[in-house]
Amino acid sequence: MNPTIEKFGYPATLVREFEHWMVLARPAQVTLGSLVLAAKSGVTAYSALPREAFVEQADAVAAIETALAAFVAYERINYLMLMMVDPNVHFHVIPRYSEERSWGGVQFPDAGWPGPPRLDAAAKLDPEQLRRLTAEIASNFR
């Protein structure tokens, strides 16, 4: 466990756990279905991950894309490795779409479409909404 994983709400936001990675629902939803793919290791350099983590990352990405395709029917998907505020290895996974999505009575436009995602335009969910969203996204993982 590392501070970045905890910052993104673990364990409440855990969608799927792998040996080297965790998939978390992103508390601030840039677009509907925004996730965080976080390395469980405490390293702060991508190159410092063990070789096995890189191999397993392919499985995690495939699972993410299958689940999000079923959940939100994205048109594109962005993986952002920013690591400025939260230094442990992680990616922000942002499903992208040209037409607004709706879930749980909340509208989720893709404010940056077709350009870069607008991280500053994220919808902030209350704890109960985030719990329900996490469970629904998790139910799409196989």
Buried (B, 14 or more C-beta within 10 A) or exposed (E): EBEBBEBBBBEEBBBBBBEBBBBBBBBBBBBBBBBBBBBBBBBBEBEEBEEEBEEBBEEBBEBBBEBBBEBBEBEEBBEBEEBEEBBBBBBBBBBBBEEEBEBEEEEBBBBBBEEEBBBEBBBEBEEEBBBBBBEBBBEBBE
